[in-house]
Amino acid sequence: MGLIEVNGIRVFAFHGCLAEEARIGGHYRVDVQVEGDFAHAEATDDLSVTVDYGRVTAIVKEQMAQRSALIEHVARRILDALKAEWNAPYHWRVRLVKERPPVQGDVDQAVYQVEG
């Protein structure tokens, strides 16, 4: 078993429940982990038999470009899109960080993590 991590994918997007978030947007970070059997990739040095970091990043950006009210919703969309791209018995984890959410108080980040 192996673990691939693509961490700190930075995206500017327009998610949130407030109307102003749809106008001004905000900064987000997404971390993706995938666990599975990567022995064939280890043995062959062949990108086509593993998870491509560039494609992971592209999928995250595609899904983050579609506005959602909740980070829970967009995180699930990212997870579903990753699983659809790689139809293999992998275990995925998506961690979505909303930096400086517009709430009462001084809050660094709001985080949601989904896996499957």
N, CA, C and O atoms as a GROMACS GRO file, in nm:
protein
  464
    1MET      N    1   0.084  -0.119   0.000
    1MET     CA    2   0.000   0.000   0.000
    1MET      C    3   0.088   0.124   0.000
    1MET      O    4   0.197   0.126   0.057
    2GLY      N    5   0.038   0.226  -0.064
    2GLY     CA    6   0.110   0.354  -0.068
    2GLY      C    7   0.015   0.469  -0.045
    2GLY      O    8  -0.107   0.454  -0.048
    3LEU      N    9   0.073   0.584  -0.022
    3LEU     CA   10  -0.005   0.705   0.001
    3LEU      C   11   0.052   0.818  -0.083
    3LEU      O   12   0.171   0.849  -0.075
    4ILE      N   13  -0.033   0.879  -0.164
    4ILE     CA   14   0.003   0.997  -0.242
    4ILE      C   15  -0.069   1.116  -0.180
    4ILE      O   16  -0.188   1.108  -0.149
    5GLU      N   17   0.003   1.225  -0.161
    5GLU     CA   18  -0.057   1.348  -0.111
    5GLU      C   19  -0.027   1.462  -0.208
    5GLU      O   20   0.086   1.479  -0.252
    6VAL      N   21  -0.129   1.537  -0.240
    6VAL     CA   22  -0.113   1.661  -0.316
    6VAL      C   23  -0.169   1.769  -0.224
    6VAL      O   24  -0.290   1.785  -0.212
    7ASN      N   25  -0.080   1.842  -0.160
    7ASN     CA   26  -0.119   1.934  -0.053
    7ASN      C   27  -0.100   2.080  -0.093
    7ASN      O   28  -0.011   2.115  -0.170
    8GLY      N   29  -0.188   2.164  -0.039
    8GLY     CA   30  -0.173   2.308  -0.057
    8GLY      C   31  -0.211   2.358  -0.194
    8GLY      O   32  -0.151   2.454  -0.244
    9ILE      N   33  -0.310   2.295  -0.257
    9ILE     CA   34  -0.359   2.347  -0.385
    9ILE      C   35  -0.432   2.477  -0.354
    9ILE      O   36  -0.536   2.476  -0.288
   10ARG      N   37  -0.379   2.587  -0.400
   10ARG     CA   38  -0.434   2.719  -0.368
   10ARG      C   39  -0.530   2.764  -0.479
   10ARG      O   40  -0.499   2.757  -0.597
   11VAL      N   41  -0.647   2.809  -0.434
   11VAL     CA   42  -0.752   2.849  -0.528
   11VAL      C   43  -0.821   2.974  -0.473
   11VAL      O   44  -0.843   2.985  -0.352
   12PHE      N   45  -0.854   3.066  -0.562
   12PHE     CA   46  -0.940   3.178  -0.527
   12PHE      C   47  -1.078   3.144  -0.582
   12PHE      O   48  -1.092   3.117  -0.702
   13ALA      N   49  -1.179   3.144  -0.496
   13ALA     CA   50  -1.313   3.101  -0.538
   13ALA      C   51  -1.420   3.182  -0.466
   13ALA      O   52  -1.389   3.268  -0.383
   14PHE      N   53  -1.545   3.154  -0.499
   14PHE     CA   54  -1.658   3.236  -0.455
   14PHE      C   55  -1.761   3.156  -0.378
   14PHE      O   56  -1.881   3.170  -0.403
   15HIS      N   57  -1.718   3.073  -0.285
   15HIS     CA   58  -1.809   2.991  -0.206
   15HIS      C   59  -1.851   3.065  -0.080
   15HIS      O   60  -1.778   3.147  -0.026
   16GLY      N   61  -1.971   3.032  -0.034
   16GLY     CA   62  -2.019   3.089   0.092
   16GLY      C   63  -2.167   3.120   0.087
   16GLY      O   64  -2.227   3.132  -0.020
   17CYS      N   65  -2.224   3.133   0.205
   17CYS     CA   66  -2.367   3.160   0.219
   17CYS      C   67  -2.400   3.308   0.203
   17CYS      O   68  -2.515   3.343   0.176
   18LEU      N   69  -2.302   3.394   0.221
   18LEU     CA   70  -2.328   3.538   0.215
   18LEU      C   71  -2.318   3.590   0.071
   18LEU      O   72  -2.233   3.546  -0.006
   19ALA      N   73  -2.406   3.683   0.036
   19ALA     CA   74  -2.406   3.742  -0.098
   19ALA      C   75  -2.271   3.807  -0.129
   19ALA      O   76  -2.224   3.802  -0.243
   20GLU      N   77  -2.209   3.869  -0.029
   20GLU     CA   78  -2.081   3.935  -0.053
   20GLU      C   79  -1.971   3.836  -0.090
   20GLU      O   80  -1.877   3.872  -0.160
   21GLU      N   81  -1.981   3.712  -0.043
   21GLU     CA   82  -1.882   3.611  -0.078
   21GLU      C   83  -1.889   3.577  -0.227
   21GLU      O   84  -1.788   3.541  -0.288
   22ALA      N   85  -2.008   3.589  -0.286
   22ALA     CA   86  -2.024   3.565  -0.429
   22ALA      C   87  -1.961   3.677  -0.510
   22ALA      O   88  -1.922   3.656  -0.625
   23ARG      N   89  -1.950   3.795  -0.451
   23ARG     CA   90  -1.892   3.910  -0.520
   23ARG      C   91  -1.741   3.923  -0.499
   23ARG      O   92  -1.666   3.946  -0.593
   24ILE      N   93  -1.698   3.908  -0.374
   24ILE     CA   94  -1.556   3.936  -0.344
   24ILE      C   95  -1.468   3.811  -0.343
   24ILE      O   96  -1.347   3.822  -0.360
   25GLY      N   97  -1.527   3.694  -0.323
   25GLY     CA   98  -1.450   3.570  -0.322
   25GLY      C   99  -1.360   3.556  -0.201
   25GLY      O  100  -1.362   3.640  -0.110
   26GLY      N  101  -1.283   3.451  -0.202
   26GLY     CA  102  -1.193   3.424  -0.090
   26GLY      C  103  -1.086   3.324  -0.129
   26GLY      O  104  -1.089   3.264  -0.236
   27HIS      N  105  -0.991   3.308  -0.038
   27HIS     CA  106  -0.879   3.217  -0.060
   27HIS      C  107  -0.907   3.082   0.005
   27HIS      O  108  -0.957   3.073   0.117
   28TYR      N  109  -0.872   2.977  -0.069
   28TYR     CA  110  -0.894   2.839  -0.024
   28TYR      C  111  -0.768   2.758  -0.049
   28TYR      O  112  -0.689   2.790  -0.138
   29ARG      N  113  -0.752   2.654   0.030
   29ARG     CA  114  -0.648   2.554   0.009
   29ARG      C  115  -0.714   2.417   0.012
   29ARG      O  116  -0.805   2.392   0.091
   30VAL      N  117  -0.668   2.330  -0.074
   30VAL     CA  118  -0.722   2.195  -0.079
   30VAL      C  119  -0.606   2.096  -0.071
   30VAL      O  120  -0.506   2.109  -0.142
   31ASP      N  121  -0.621   1.998   0.017
   31ASP     CA  122  -0.526   1.888   0.029
   31ASP      C  123  -0.597   1.760  -0.014
   31ASP      O  124  -0.711   1.736   0.024
   32VAL      N  125  -0.528   1.679  -0.094
   32VAL     CA  126  -0.585   1.553  -0.141
   32VAL      C  127  -0.489   1.440  -0.105
   32VAL      O  128  -0.368   1.449  -0.129
   33GLN      N  129  -0.545   1.336  -0.048
   33GLN     CA  130  -0.467   1.215  -0.019
   33GLN      C  131  -0.536   1.098  -0.088
   33GLN      O  132  -0.659   1.091  -0.092
   34VAL      N  133  -0.456   1.008  -0.141
   34VAL     CA  134  -0.511   0.885  -0.199
   34VAL      C  135  -0.424   0.769  -0.154
   34VAL      O  136  -0.302   0.770  -0.169
   35GLU      N  137  -0.490   0.670  -0.100
   35GLU     CA  138  -0.422   0.552  -0.049
   35GLU      C  139  -0.462   0.432  -0.134
   35GLU      O  140  -0.579   0.414  -0.166
   36GLY      N  141  -0.363   0.352  -0.172
   36GLY     CA  142  -0.394   0.234  -0.252
   36GLY      C  143  -0.269   0.156  -0.286
   36GLY      O  144  -0.161   0.181  -0.234
   37ASP      N  145  -0.287   0.061  -0.374
   37ASP     CA  146  -0.178  -0.025  -0.418
   37ASP      C  147  -0.111   0.040  -0.540
   37ASP      O  148  -0.166   0.038  -0.650
   38PHE      N  149   0.004   0.096  -0.518
   38PHE     CA  150   0.080   0.161  -0.625
   38PHE      C  151   0.204   0.079  -0.663
   38PHE      O  152   0.300   0.134  -0.718
   39ALA      N  153   0.202  -0.049  -0.634
   39ALA     CA  154   0.318  -0.136  -0.661
   39ALA      C  155   0.354  -0.139  -0.809
   39ALA      O  156   0.472  -0.142  -0.844
   40HIS      N  157   0.252  -0.138  -0.896
   40HIS     CA  158   0.280  -0.141  -1.040
   40HIS      C  159   0.354  -0.013  -1.083
   40HIS      O  160   0.447  -0.019  -1.164
   41ALA      N  161   0.313   0.101  -1.030
   41ALA     CA  162   0.381   0.226  -1.061
   41ALA      C  163   0.524   0.224  -1.006
   41ALA      O  164   0.616   0.272  -1.072
   42GLU      N  165   0.541   0.170  -0.887
   42GLU     CA  166   0.674   0.160  -0.827
   42GLU      C  167   0.766   0.077  -0.914
   42GLU      O  168   0.884   0.109  -0.931
   43ALA      N  169   0.713  -0.030  -0.970
   43ALA     CA  170   0.795  -0.124  -1.047
   43ALA      C  171   0.821  -0.076  -1.190
   43ALA      O  172   0.927  -0.104  -1.247
   44THR      N  173   0.725  -0.002  -1.249
   44THR     CA  174   0.735   0.031  -1.391
   44THR      C  175   0.775   0.174  -1.422
   44THR      O  176   0.817   0.204  -1.534
   45ASP      N  177   0.763   0.264  -1.324
   45ASP     CA  178   0.792   0.406  -1.347
   45ASP      C  179   0.703   0.463  -1.457
   45ASP      O  180   0.747   0.544  -1.538
   46ASP      N  181   0.576   0.421  -1.457
   46ASP     CA  182   0.480   0.456  -1.562
   46ASP      C  183   0.368   0.542  -1.504
   46ASP      O  184   0.291   0.495  -1.419
   47LEU      N  185   0.359   0.666  -1.548
   47LEU     CA  186   0.258   0.759  -1.498
   47LEU      C  187   0.115   0.710  -1.522
   47LEU      O  188   0.025   0.741  -1.445
   48SER      N  189   0.095   0.634  -1.629
   48SER     CA  190  -0.041   0.592  -1.663
   48SER      C  191  -0.101   0.490  -1.565
   48SER      O  192  -0.220   0.461  -1.572
   49VAL      N  193  -0.019   0.436  -1.474
   49VAL     CA  194  -0.070   0.337  -1.379
   49VAL      C  195  -0.075   0.390  -1.236
   49VAL      O  196  -0.077   0.314  -1.139
   50THR      N  197  -0.078   0.522  -1.225
   50THR     CA  198  -0.084   0.585  -1.093
   50THR      C  199  -0.173   0.708  -1.100
   50THR      O  200  -0.240   0.731  -1.201
   51VAL      N  201  -0.175   0.785  -0.995
   51VAL     CA  202  -0.255   0.907  -0.988
   51VAL      C  203  -0.166   1.025  -1.028
   51VAL      O  204  -0.062   1.048  -0.967
   52ASP      N  205  -0.208   1.098  -1.129
   52ASP     CA  206  -0.133   1.211  -1.184
   52ASP      C  207  -0.161   1.337  -1.102
   52ASP      O  208  -0.275   1.383  -1.096
   53TYR      N  209  -0.058   1.393  -1.037
   53TYR     CA  210  -0.075   1.512  -0.952
   53TYR      C  211  -0.133   1.629  -1.030
   53TYR      O  212  -0.215   1.705  -0.979
   54GLY      N  213  -0.089   1.643  -1.154
   54GLY     CA  214  -0.139   1.753  -1.237
   54GLY      C  215  -0.289   1.742  -1.262
   54GLY      O  216  -0.361   1.842  -1.258
   55ARG      N  217  -0.335   1.621  -1.287
   55ARG     CA  218  -0.478   1.600  -1.311
   55ARG      C  219  -0.557   1.620  -1.182
   55ARG      O  220  -0.668   1.674  -1.185
   56VAL      N  221  -0.501   1.576  -1.068
   56VAL     CA  222  -0.566   1.601  -0.939
   56VAL      C  223  -0.587   1.750  -0.921
   56VAL      O  224  -0.696   1.794  -0.884
   57THR      N  225  -0.483   1.828  -0.947
   57THR     CA  226  -0.491   1.973  -0.932
   57THR      C  227  -0.594   2.033  -1.026
   57THR      O  228  -0.671   2.120  -0.986
   58ALA      N  229  -0.598   1.986  -1.149
   58ALA     CA  230  -0.695   2.036  -1.247
   58ALA      C  231  -0.838   2.007  -1.203
   58ALA      O  232  -0.926   2.092  -1.216
   59ILE      N  233  -0.862   1.887  -1.151
   59ILE     CA  234  -0.996   1.850  -1.104
   59ILE      C  235  -1.037   1.939  -0.987
   59ILE      O  236  -1.151   1.986  -0.983
   60VAL      N  237  -0.946   1.962  -0.894
   60VAL     CA  238  -0.976   2.050  -0.781
   60VAL      C  239  -1.015   2.188  -0.832
   60VAL      O  240  -1.115   2.244  -0.788
   61LYS      N  241  -0.937   2.244  -0.924
   61LYS     CA  242  -0.965   2.376  -0.976
   61LYS      C  243  -1.099   2.381  -1.051
   61LYS      O  244  -1.174   2.478  -1.038
   62GLU      N  245  -1.129   2.277  -1.127
   62GLU     CA  246  -1.256   2.271  -1.200
   62GLU      C  247  -1.374   2.274  -1.103
   62GLU      O  248  -1.471   2.347  -1.124
   63GLN      N  249  -1.366   2.196  -0.998
   63GLN     CA  250  -1.476   2.189  -0.902
   63GLN      C  251  -1.485   2.316  -0.817
   63GLN      O  252  -1.595   2.359  -0.783
   64MET      N  253  -1.372   2.374  -0.783
   64MET     CA  254  -1.372   2.496  -0.704
   64MET      C  255  -1.427   2.614  -0.784
   64MET      O  256  -1.473   2.712  -0.725
   65ALA      N  257  -1.423   2.607  -0.916
   65ALA     CA  258  -1.475   2.714  -1.000
   65ALA      C  259  -1.628   2.718  -1.002
   65ALA      O  260  -1.687   2.818  -1.043
   66GLN      N  261  -1.693   2.611  -0.958
   66GLN     CA  262  -1.839   2.606  -0.951
   66GLN      C  263  -1.882   2.650  -0.812
   66GLN      O  264  -1.850   2.584  -0.712
   67ARG      N  265  -1.953   2.760  -0.806
   67ARG     CA  266  -1.993   2.818  -0.676
   67ARG      C  267  -2.081   2.723  -0.595
   67ARG      O  268  -2.171   2.657  -0.649
   68SER      N  269  -2.055   2.718  -0.466
   68SER     CA  270  -2.137   2.645  -0.370
   68SER      C  271  -2.156   2.733  -0.247
   68SER      O  272  -2.070   2.816  -0.216
   69ALA      N  273  -2.267   2.715  -0.179
   69ALA     CA  274  -2.289   2.786  -0.054
   69ALA      C  275  -2.202   2.728   0.057
   69ALA      O  276  -2.154   2.800   0.144
   70LEU      N  277  -2.184   2.595   0.055
   70LEU     CA  278  -2.115   2.526   0.163
   70LEU      C  279  -1.986   2.461   0.115
   70LEU      O  280  -1.981   2.405   0.006
   71ILE      N  281  -1.882   2.469   0.198
   71ILE     CA  282  -1.757   2.400   0.163
   71ILE      C  283  -1.776   2.248   0.169
   71ILE      O  284  -1.705   2.174   0.103
   72GLU      N  285  -1.871   2.203   0.248
   72GLU     CA  286  -1.902   2.060   0.254
   72GLU      C  287  -1.945   2.009   0.115
   72GLU      O  288  -1.907   1.900   0.073
   73HIS      N  289  -2.025   2.090   0.047
   73HIS     CA  290  -2.076   2.052  -0.084
   73HIS      C  291  -1.965   2.046  -0.189
   73HIS      O  292  -1.955   1.950  -0.265
   74VAL      N  293  -1.881   2.148  -0.191
   74VAL     CA  294  -1.774   2.150  -0.290
   74VAL      C  295  -1.671   2.042  -0.261
   74VAL      O  296  -1.616   1.983  -0.355
   75ALA      N  297  -1.643   2.013  -0.135
   75ALA     CA  298  -1.549   1.904  -0.101
   75ALA      C  299  -1.602   1.770  -0.151
   75ALA      O  300  -1.525   1.689  -0.202
   76ARG      N  301  -1.731   1.746  -0.137
   76ARG     CA  302  -1.792   1.621  -0.186
   76ARG      C  303  -1.783   1.614  -0.338
   76ARG      O  304  -1.756   1.507  -0.393
   77ARG      N  305  -1.805   1.727  -0.406
   77ARG     CA  306  -1.794   1.728  -0.553
   77ARG      C  307  -1.652   1.693  -0.596
   77ARG      O  308  -1.632   1.617  -0.691
   78ILE      N  309  -1.554   1.749  -0.526
   78ILE     CA  310  -1.414   1.718  -0.558
   78ILE      C  311  -1.389   1.569  -0.540
   78ILE      O  312  -1.332   1.504  -0.628
   79LEU      N  313  -1.430   1.514  -0.426
   79LEU     CA  314  -1.412   1.371  -0.399
   79LEU      C  315  -1.477   1.286  -0.508
   79LEU      O  316  -1.415   1.194  -0.560
   80ASP      N  317  -1.600   1.318  -0.541
   80ASP     CA  318  -1.672   1.240  -0.644
   80ASP      C  319  -1.602   1.248  -0.779
   80ASP      O  320  -1.595   1.148  -0.851
   81ALA      N  321  -1.552   1.365  -0.815
   81ALA     CA  322  -1.483   1.381  -0.943
   81ALA      C  323  -1.351   1.302  -0.947
   81ALA      O  324  -1.317   1.244  -1.049
   82LEU      N  325  -1.278   1.301  -0.835
   82LEU     CA  326  -1.154   1.224  -0.828
   82LEU      C  327  -1.183   1.075  -0.842
   82LEU      O  328  -1.113   1.004  -0.916
   83LYS      N  329  -1.285   1.028  -0.772
   83LYS     CA  330  -1.320   0.886  -0.778
   83LYS      C  331  -1.367   0.846  -0.918
   83LYS      O  332  -1.342   0.734  -0.962
   84ALA      N  333  -1.434   0.936  -0.987
   84ALA     CA  334  -1.479   0.909  -1.123
   84ALA      C  335  -1.361   0.904  -1.220
   84ALA      O  336  -1.362   0.826  -1.316
   85GLU      N  337  -1.261   0.986  -1.197
   85GLU     CA  338  -1.143   0.989  -1.285
   85GLU      C  339  -1.058   0.863  -1.272
   85GLU      O  340  -1.009   0.810  -1.372
   86TRP      N  341  -1.042   0.815  -1.150
   86TRP     CA  342  -0.963   0.695  -1.124
   86TRP      C  343  -1.054   0.589  -1.064
   86TRP      O  344  -1.076   0.584  -0.943
   87ASN      N  345  -1.107   0.507  -1.150
   87ASN     CA  346  -1.199   0.402  -1.107
   87ASN      C  347  -1.117   0.282  -1.057
   87ASN      O  348  -1.112   0.177  -1.122
   88ALA      N  349  -1.054   0.300  -0.944
   88ALA     CA  350  -0.969   0.196  -0.885
   88ALA      C  351  -1.005   0.188  -0.737
   88ALA      O  352  -1.067   0.279  -0.682
   89PRO      N  353  -0.967   0.079  -0.672
   89PRO     CA  354  -1.001   0.064  -0.529
   89PRO      C  355  -0.911   0.150  -0.440
   89PRO      O  356  -0.841   0.098  -0.352
   90TYR      N  357  -0.914   0.279  -0.462
   90TYR     CA  358  -0.836   0.373  -0.382
   90TYR      C  359  -0.924   0.429  -0.270
   90TYR      O  360  -1.047   0.432  -0.280
   91HIS      N  361  -0.859   0.473  -0.165
   91HIS     CA  362  -0.929   0.545  -0.058
   91HIS      C  363  -0.883   0.690  -0.064
   91HIS      O  364  -0.764   0.719  -0.050
   92TRP      N  365  -0.977   0.781  -0.086
   92TRP     CA  366  -0.948   0.923  -0.104
   92TRP      C  367  -0.983   1.003   0.021
   92TRP      O  368  -1.072   0.966   0.097
   93ARG      N  369  -0.911   1.113   0.040
   93ARG     CA  370  -0.943   1.209   0.146
   93ARG      C  371  -0.922   1.349   0.088
   93ARG      O  372  -0.816   1.380   0.032
   94VAL      N  373  -1.023   1.432   0.102
   94VAL     CA  374  -1.016   1.571   0.055
   94VAL      C  375  -1.035   1.662   0.176
   94VAL      O  376  -1.132   1.649   0.250
   95ARG      N  377  -0.942   1.753   0.194
   95ARG     CA  378  -0.948   1.850   0.304
   95ARG      C  379  -0.953   1.989   0.241
   95ARG      O  380  -0.860   2.029   0.171
   96LEU      N  381  -1.062   2.061   0.267
   96LEU     CA  382  -1.083   2.193   0.209
   96LEU      C  383  -1.074   2.298   0.319
   96LEU      O  384  -1.145   2.290   0.420
   97VAL      N  385  -0.988   2.396   0.300
   97VAL     CA  386  -0.965   2.502   0.399
   97VAL      C  387  -1.012   2.635   0.341
   97VAL      O  388  -0.965   2.678   0.236
   98LYS      N  389  -1.103   2.699   0.411
   98LYS     CA  390  -1.147   2.834   0.376
   98LYS      C  391  -1.070   2.930   0.467
   98LYS      O  392  -1.090   2.931   0.588
   99GLU      N  393  -0.983   3.011   0.407
   99GLU     CA  394  -0.899   3.101   0.485
   99GLU      C  395  -0.978   3.227   0.523
   99GLU      O  396  -1.052   3.283   0.441
  100ARG      N  397  -0.962   3.269   0.647
  100ARG     CA  398  -1.022   3.392   0.698
  100ARG      C  399  -1.172   3.402   0.665
  100ARG      O  400  -1.213   3.497   0.598
  101PRO      N  401  -1.253   3.306   0.710
  101PRO     CA  402  -1.396   3.311   0.681
  101PRO      C  403  -1.461   3.436   0.743
  101PRO      O  404  -1.420   3.481   0.850
  102PRO      N  405  -1.561   3.491   0.676
  102PRO     CA  406  -1.624   3.614   0.726
  102PRO      C  407  -1.724   3.585   0.837
  102PRO      O  408  -1.845   3.581   0.815
  103VAL      N  409  -1.671   3.566   0.956
  103VAL     CA  410  -1.755   3.539   1.073
  103VAL      C  411  -1.720   3.640   1.182
  103VAL      O  412  -1.618   3.707   1.173
  104GLN      N  413  -1.805   3.651   1.282
  104GLN     CA  414  -1.776   3.738   1.396
  104GLN      C  415  -1.655   3.682   1.470
  104GLN      O  416  -1.657   3.568   1.516
  105GLY      N  417  -1.552   3.760   1.481
  105GLY     CA  418  -1.434   3.715   1.552
  105GLY      C  419  -1.316   3.697   1.459
  105GLY      O  420  -1.328   3.707   1.337
  106ASP      N  421  -1.202   3.671   1.517
  106ASP     CA  422  -1.077   3.653   1.444
  106ASP      C  423  -1.054   3.504   1.422
  106ASP      O  424  -1.007   3.434   1.512
  107VAL      N  425  -1.086   3.455   1.303
  107VAL     CA  426  -1.078   3.311   1.272
  107VAL      C  427  -0.983   3.293   1.154
  107VAL      O  428  -1.003   3.353   1.048
  108ASP      N  429  -0.881   3.211   1.172
  108ASP     CA  430  -0.785   3.183   1.065
  108ASP      C  431  -0.847   3.104   0.950
  108ASP      O  432  -0.830   3.138   0.833
  109GLN      N  433  -0.919   2.998   0.986
  109GLN     CA  434  -0.969   2.911   0.880
  109GLN      C  435  -1.085   2.827   0.928
  109GLN      O  436  -1.099   2.796   1.046
  110ALA      N  437  -1.168   2.790   0.831
  110ALA     CA  438  -1.272   2.689   0.853
  110ALA      C  439  -1.234   2.571   0.765
  110ALA      O  440  -1.195   2.590   0.650
  111VAL      N  441  -1.245   2.451   0.818
  111VAL     CA  442  -1.197   2.332   0.747
  111VAL      C  443  -1.306   2.226   0.743
  111VAL      O  444  -1.379   2.204   0.839
  112TYR      N  445  -1.314   2.160   0.626
  112TYR     CA  446  -1.401   2.043   0.614
  112TYR      C  447  -1.322   1.933   0.546
  112TYR      O  448  -1.249   1.958   0.450
  113GLN      N  449  -1.337   1.811   0.596
  113GLN     CA  450  -1.266   1.696   0.538
  113GLN      C  451  -1.368   1.587   0.511
  113GLN      O  452  -1.454   1.557   0.594
  114VAL      N  453  -1.356   1.527   0.392
  114VAL     CA  454  -1.444   1.418   0.351
  114VAL      C  455  -1.356   1.307   0.294
  114VAL      O  456  -1.250   1.333   0.238
  115GLU      N  457  -1.400   1.184   0.310
  115GLU     CA  458  -1.323   1.074   0.255
  115GLU      C  459  -1.413   0.964   0.205
  115GLU      O  460  -1.530   0.953   0.241
  116GLY      N  461  -1.355   0.884   0.121
  116GLY     CA  462  -1.430   0.772   0.066
  116GLY      C  463  -1.352   0.696  -0.038
  116GLY      O  464  -1.402   0.598  -0.093
   0.00000   0.00000   0.00000
